[in-house]
Amino acid sequence: MEFLLNFVFFLFQGMRIFLLLGTLLPLILPADNMLRIGISRIVDPVLRPFRKIIKPIGGFDFTPLVLFLLINIVESLLRRFLLPLALN
């Protein structure tokens, strides 16, 4: 059980990194850059359901921030309630 939780935490950390890259790379790299396209292919399907609910405000897309916070909340809840059970 502990291995499974550590794997989930690893996936959460990876998703946070991809969200950060998916947010910052469009500011730095041109639209036809392969790295930017690859990160976008990973992040956009995850953000798409949130974009249907949360519309851009003043031209700024808040969905990566909302997903980042949601990942942190879920991870915190898992660490608080499931990790102590797995360590017993």
C-alpha angles and dihedrals in degrees: 000000000000090000091053092050091048089051091051090049089050090053091049090052091049091050091051090052092049091048091052092048092045089054099044103036095067087060092054110026130057119253094254095055112124094221092053091047092049094049090046091054089055099043104036097066089053093047096044097083091048091049089058089058102034114049121200114271115214090346092304120120110219096181096098089053092048092049091046090053092045091053090050092050094049092047091049091051091048091049092048100046111020105033094062088052092050093051093055 
